[in-house]
């Protein structure tokens, strides 16, 4: 979806501040890798895949609905040859990948340990896992209910979960501080204003997470336009080793892998 274009329900996608902050971290973690064969589970609007395609990566993006997949294909545009967007379950895939990415996906899955084990099986022996999840259960609020979360995570609990599932943690960052902490409060207010923090269809909320009303998009653009977010994307790097942000970003390698020369390796 071209940022600002509406879907059939009048909802639209714009790059929210938290996404832009996370994207900066992701690109840092993937710098020097590839070209790689990449799988992104929950590719959303396809913006990150488009950036990775421009860096020579190829692969598959998975989404839950035909509508969201169409948004991602529209975003990819000429890069559709590099990345195929499918409406499919990751359990149906037979291909193996160099990198598996899933950003703000695991918290939507009731059995997260089972999901991680399935993701491990989709990686080549030298494969890398790159995931993000919301941080700190104490921060649970309206926006978590609105988008269909089962939980938020604590740092050591996430580390243990990933390592039990057949991975070795290479990097574990708490990203977003300080801007995402402010934005999270605004997101909770918007979710409550829209009545999205009441019981409802979790699966449907998961499908629509990331899409917002035009009035709320105008508010986000006014409060935190991309030009304002950019310096905060660099500032957050001073704090990623601390437990101050609103999300965790983990880079992990498959246990027992052999490092490849010139391919997708974890940084030092």
BALUMRO-46458 format. One record per atom (N, C-alpha, C, O): z, y, x. Coordinates in steps of 0.001 Angstrom, whole numbers, plus 500000, padded with zeros to 6 digits. Atoms other than C-alpha are relative to their C-alpha. Example, Ala and Ser with C-alpha at 12.3 -4.5 7.8 and 13.67 -1.06 7.14 Angstrom:
500000498810500890507800495500512300500000501200500900500665501181501936499940498810499180507140498940513670500730501090499230500899502198499739
This chain:
500000498808500851500000500000500000500000501237500883500828501364501785499954498721499322499131503411501304501283500696499561501510500848498360498731499390500398502542505151501417499813501050498921499036501992499077500088499064501105502995506960498129499160499495498840499227500054497745500800500558501094500553504833496096500903499202499062501816498514499517499157500649500994502046503477492852499479498613499646498278498347499694500399501296500525502079499901491608499897500097498476499989501182497902500228500010501448501553498822487988501212500510499219501062500983498092498793499546500692505168499696487097500345501444500309501377501946499864499712498628499632504946503186488535500941500124501176501370501230501507499170499978498806507053502203491558499110500159501223497930499811501189500796499802498794505927503080495056500812499657501238502031499490501182499352500274498719506678502364498696499737501157500938498601501603501099500118499080498886507360504920501362500838499411501127501764498647500857499182500535498907508718504128504846501400500610499950501570501756500366498663499422500088512466504591504213500625500145501381500224499450502315499406499773498679514657505853507058500517498730500663500308498533501860499443501211499398516402502506507565498890499108500548499052498489501600501140500773499511513042500774507903499463500583501304499187499841502247500526499361498797511831503311510470500934499804501188500474499604502311499027500237498940515038502934512481499888498561500518499894498321501725500108501416499611514719499138512463498683499729500709498643498987501691501308500235499381511018499230513297500008500401501466499439499703502305499915499563498610511750501186516468500686498931500857500240498646501968499289501058499274514223498472517540499138498749500149499097498144501221500853501187499964511823495648516659498915500141501054498676499217501832501075499795499035509012497134518705500536500008501426499840499575502344499379500082498676511374497538521656500221498548500411499940498165501547499709501392499690512388493895521449498738499182500252498764498199500993501260500730499832508764492760521249499110500601501091498024500084501352500833499383498969507482495047524000499808499015501154500748498339501573500298500918498913505763493074526744499720498579499560499461497716500399500272501343500512505255490050524511498559499912499521498007500870498981501236500280500703501992488538523534498741500178500800498778500356502018500108500122501461499488488543522166500632498694499487500522497645500121499261501113500569501506486213519947499449499632498627498790500426497956500253500454501362500998484163516829501294500208499225502313499589499529498794499506500659503454485743514387500013499580498532498986499609497855499762500194501425504883484742511019501061500997499570502150501029500144498968499150500589506670487412508986500276499527498580499402499565497715499559500427501326508611486068506019500547501229499286501504501852499746499629498778500705508914488858503476499404501212500678500127502102501125500674498940499238506308491166504994499957501326499250499521502332499810499919498743500737506790493772502247498666500706499912497653500095499572501214499191500103504240496567502361499024499767501139497924500321501120500928500357498931502708495165505574499888500999501128499024500857501993500120498950498996503338498232507719500248499470501418499518499822502344499715500532498666504892496330510644498870499084500475498492499121501646501123500871499619502106493730510605498809500830500475498126500460501430501101499124499592499575496546510822500215500512501418499278500544502215499688499533498649501331497925513909499825498883501016499268499107502091500116501128499078501508494479515522498545499589500193498148499204501292501430500313499867497831493834514787499344500951500990498490500546501778500534499032499062497044497020516671500376499712501433499757500245502354499575500396498655498855495497519656499456498632500404499837498089501441500661501244499645496759492329519593500609498741499427500116497645499696499371501177500596499063490020517634499225499554498752498526500349498124500629500562501192497795487750514856501019499139499270502094498854499797499089500902500678499381485569512221499922500064498500498865500315497922499898500117501451500555485282508641501196500819499522502247500844500162498896499353500693502673487417506332500198499318498656499229499070497938499691500653501270504421485778503372500712500978499072501550501772499499499307499200501009505467487477500148500245499163498752499697498072498593499576500750501175506983486435496837499058500132498818498989499227497986500809499751501190504509487915494372498596500449500373498366500990501454501380499552499797500793488576494033499945501523500146499156502054500928500011498538499977501567492245493447500407500537501379499755501431501919499547499537498695503501492698496691499015499614501091498777500386502020500998500425499019500944490688498652498791500926499980498222501230501028501126499069500105498217492993497341500317501322500688499446501931501309499580498778499315500208495977498600499844499836501502499319500724502174500080500250498559500427494427502076498552499940500471498220500472501530501422500090499603496696493634502166499368501387500016498546501688500881500529498640500043495917497226501184500451500776501226499669501526501812499478499322498817498154498503503986499274499538501261498920500356502109500645500551498814496560496192506557498565500500500152498104500741501267501372499486499945493061497360505665499131499193500928498958497991500728500908500673499061490731496521508548500696498937500825500027498132501473499265500993499215493499494437510152500242498709499225500981497844499693499835501230500773493296491770507425499481498770500740499895497649500447500485501134499218491394489609509896501063499505500979501103498323501319498948500385499051494359489636512267501163499315499282501713498335499785498882500556500749497014488910509627499573499642498582499066500485497842500247500467501357496549486831506487501299500130499209502351499678499661498834499870500872498943487699503660499894498959498892498897498903498172499992501075500984499872484771501441501192500138499057502253500636499436498891500214500924501972484243498340500323498514500087499660497689499459499699501400499718503622481022499493501436499876500460502066500859500849498672500316499492506898479355500412499870499568501453498965498811501802500079500369498586507585479033504119500123498487500206499657497967501220499853501445499872508468475373503520498668499273499860498560498100500217501313500623500176504805474718502682499096500171501220497992499628501240500833499733498828503504475887506075500014498821500966501050498193501186500107501059498998502242473357508615499818500565501399500091499881502386500252499374498705501346475800511404501312500343500703502339500548500056498858499572499199503754476632514256499686501347500637498525501658500905500187498619499583504293480160515553500779500297501282501738499609501628499284499511498819505337482003518711501210500830499612502252500769500263498932499112500471507470484494516791500115499868498484499111499910497773499734499974501438509074484229513352500911501192499727501984501313500319499244498804500355510312487484511836500382499944498519499591499531497671499539499905501399512373487943508673501030501119499947502165500953500393499138498821499999513863491373508078500573500248498617499846500452497645499270499835501262516494491763505373499527498972498972499260499300497816500399501131500847515529488373503943501146499008499824501389498526498717499012501082500011518366485995504843501099500231498973501601499278498376498928499692500948520911487781502660499581499768498549500426499769497653500508500302501341518673487048499630499982498500499717499671498089498600500089501455500114518895483274500227501409499423499919502247499692500779498641500507500212521917481402498902500447499108501151501553499280501662499662500898498884521872478667501588499314500521501259498227500066501612500632499358498847521181480770504664499884499070501198498938499192501976500076500935498873521924477985507156498824499038499848498151498722500829501149500864500261519354475702505542498697500746500278497757500180500835501205499197499764516795478525505664499734500147501493498593500006501933500179499842498554517385479111509386499513498706500651498687498744501564500457501281499463516943475405510115498525499788499687497778499276500521501413500117500365513635475469508236499146500941500849498039500578501246500740499049499167512536478551510195499883499476501427498851499657502073500030500581498655513443476797513459498857498991500104498194498914501138501047501021499991511021474001512518498600500603500022497638499915500364501303499338500016508191476549512163499637500626501347498544501169501508500241499386498702508503477714515768499524498986501030499943497829501034500392500791498850506753476373518813501188499878500949502155500630500824498861500179499091509018475119521634500435501274500704501620501442500994499660498747499329508857478547523287500217501147499018500206502315499405499992498977501039509281480375519991501236500880499967502301500516500465498939499007500154511403483416519203500226500304498525499285500390497737499593499578501332513299484302516047500465501440500076501236501803500964499586498591500060513710487977515127500347500320498554499469500364497693499550499790501379515786488730512039500911501228499930501529501630500917499003498966500277517754491567510496500719499647498709500162499016497811499175500198501200520558491446507941500887501235499839501129501946500814499057498894500184522877494054506383501352499669500618501808498527500558498755500202499267526107494517508324501224500377499168501194501313498368498654499687500476529754494451507230500155499771498492499656500547497678499747500303501403530856492850503971500792501120499329500674501329498122499223498894500563533224495789503509499106501126499476499557501963498695500945498983500466530121497954502945499289499582498706498425500312498219500659500456501229529098495934499868500093501079498925501153501657498684500002498966501017528027498303497127498854499852499024498229498796498937501002500011501070525608499208494349498621499592500499497905498854499821501341500297499511522515498977496513499834498520500331498726497993500228500082501443499749523349495367497493499740499245498706498895498351498655500220500623501308523594494351493857498595500287499500497936499413498936501296499567500529520438496300493038498839499182500554497872498914499841501134500700499386518233494384495472500213498489500102499393497797500705499834501441500109519689490910494891500620499309501199500287498157501478499338500630498856521864490256497951501041498979499546501681499143498507498882500920500159524181487254498140501198500433500844502345500167500487498928499674499050526178488679501048499537501060500987498345501353501083500240499272498775526424491041503994500628499164501128501312498178500854499592500840498877527234489751507503500926500728500951500895501954501063499216499511498879529780490180510267499352499497501288498682498464501287500722500258498752528608490140513886500216498586500532499250497870500798499735501317499425530318487013515146499645498881499027499257497793499452500429500989500982529663485157511904498504499769500058498043498633499944501449500126499880525950485877512258499636499257501283498764498388501280500272500687498739525988484795515896500230498486499860499399497682500281499680501412500180527658481504514988498975499297499117498550498181499417500974500572500929525268480880512094498670499731500695498100498649500551501286500147499312522158481443514228500080498900501052499154498100501180499878501010498947523439479284517076500165498601499431499663497644500021499891501321500656524400476413514726498648499503499523498456498300499347501292500348500585520818476482513453498934499706501047497758499586500706500944500412498966519191475659516789499417501112500833498308500987501352500481498852499230518868479020518530501041500455501012502228500149500899499124499314499054520308480896521472499770501497499846498637501967499950500103498552500172521039484588520900499623500657501326500273500435502348500413499218498835519195486834523361500472501454499881500933502049500856499531498648500292520016490191521761500612499995498601500104499337497694499405499817501320522312491104518880500459501445499907501496501816500457499762498563500093522232494794517996500501500372498605500117499769497603499620499370501263523968496791515305499280501348499963499666502283500664500913498860499913521301499370514544500237501007498874500911500728497882500046499008501066520908502552512551500964501162500115500706502225499551499007498933499905523977504612513479499440501190500787498812500989501826499182499603501150524446507419512648499224500240498704499826500318497633500762499577501177521569508201510259500086498997498856500241499392497700500013500990501075521543504909508347501306499991499217501314499628498040498723499962500700525225505329507491499984501039498886500562500832497820500131498956501019524408508531505619499025499560498913499293499719497723501024500434500940521269507101504017500535498908499076500184498869497897499445501081500817523209504037502804500803500551498828500771499989497733499238499383501091525483506285500760499073500559498932499342500432497737500978499470500950522483507994499178499364498860499206499185498972497993500619501144500672520885504608498395500924499421498937500463499030497864499046500516500976524055503454496639500073500896498769500176500412497642499974499049501127524101506600494507498754499837499133498841499845497905501244500170500746520437506117493545500016498701499196499577498669498047499945501284500699521025502446492666500897500090498767500574499543497712499088499857501134523952503366490440499367500873498918499511500581497731500638499095500958521983506208488792498942499275499172498750499569497992501048500746500693519189503778487911500560498819499196499808498121498515499405501122500715521662501251486470499667498662500614499682497640499929500412501240499338520613498669489041501175499213500558500983498119501089498840500670499449524148497740490040500743499192498947501928498900499108499435500848501035524760495717486863499383498615500117498307498480500699500536501359499891524261491922486550498582499922499453498250500562498455501392500132500425520619490915486249499303498880500740499947498052501384500828501037499388517783488737487506499892500261501501499156501150501929499989499777498550518438488428491271498623499785500602498213500532501491501321500282499434515013486913491964499039501160499769498276501529500661500878498878500302513214489768490230500370501220500835499495501954501295499564498874499178515305492324492080499567499825501451499212500793502124500461500285498637514444490630495366498526500345500137498123500954501128501437499714499961510726490879494559499727501502500072498791501936500745500252498558500092511017494610493847500743500815501050500600502036501096499239499240499004513312495526496736499042500716500941498054500141501399500874499183499150511779498296498801499101500925499213498568501880499779500791499128500858509897499842495844500938500902499214501969500448498716499110499029500626511376502984494318499229500904499043497998500916499032500606499033500905510745505606491659499495501207500784499984501513501871500583498844499326508668508646492540501033501104500198501030501761501239498986498958499869511592511011491904500935499708501168501341500622501886499128500371498889513745509056494375499253500105501331499846500446502355500801499847498782510900509023496906499978501453500453500067501739501647499986498568499654510773512823496748501326500385500627501362501177501569498680499696499452514528512950497400500123499488501430500639500189502301499920500582498657514257510627500418499143500797500974499567501072502097500874499191499135511316512606501828500650501337500351500493501844501461499356498709499766513340515794501453501201499859500923501402500683501815498795500192499206516548514413502960499697499515501419500331499952502379500252500615498694515010512399505809498517499698500178498124498531500161501426500241499735511266512885506424499823499303501351500690499410502217500202500737498747509766510736509216500193500841501257500684500335502266499845499147498817509735513703511609501467500188500366501800500360501539498565499883499746513509513977511231500566498670500476501462498638501319499491501332499645514056510208511518499694499659501451500496499000502113500462500401498669512134509907514806501046500193501097501298499246501841498986499873498940514818511402517106501206499100499797501823498654500765498883500900500264517486509329515362499658498559500379500541497771500717500419501344499585515435506210516097500273499781501484500574498664501904499662500082498578515942506969519792501504500119500210502068499414501048498559499814499858519540508153519399500770498714499714501761498430500386499272501212500368520601504880517767500130499011501163501054498198501193499969500942498884519825503026521007501256500173500853501632499252501578498759499775499263522966504561522527501164499215499399502194499030500048498883500590500738525079502722519938499776498543499588500655497953498959500310501324500547523397499343519315500954498912500478501086497882499817499037500997499532525980497462521388501351500133499305502210499261499434498772499781500762528742498902519199499794499520498560498668499251498142500088500552501357529529497768515666500086501109498969500925501070498069499894498785500799528837501097513974498919500145498929499127500867497953501124499811500895525488500770512160500139499234498702501188498662498406499991500653501317524557499349508775499247498674499979499236497984498960500750501253499961522425496410509913500079499351501368500262500026502381500086500744498746522276493683512554498557499562500223497853499195499283501320500475499600519090492814514422500217498984501113500777499312502159499784501086499048519080489484516262498671499470500518497763499171499743501106500686499346516542488158518749500572498726500588501534498772501354499477501290499554517051484449519430498850499092500424497749499169499880500997500948499525515175481742521297500367498601499545501544498266499409499778501379500406514752478159520203500658499232501138500198499283502279499285500762498984517199475921522045499099498911500553498408498212499812500791501050499358515531473652524571498588500390500302497798499560500752501367499585499754512398475744524875499745500149501492500684500298502274500424499697498648510458476155528114499286501338499973498339501525499208500615498679499991509580479757528936498543499905500408498197499199501355501413499975499678505850480410528938499700501182500889500394502196500817500385498905499108504162482587531546499036500930499282497958500514498856500891499009500604502708485792530089499956499934498487499201500678497862500036500124501442503427484721526526501157500739499362501520501834499792498947499356500767506223485493524076501346499561500537501878498543500094498718500321499416509407485460526126501017501074499637500666502235499425498937499021500207512746487109525487500160500834501266500012500329502379499763499143498837513446490083527732501261499550500713502231499102500101498943500311499079515712489459530697501371499703499579502232499444500420
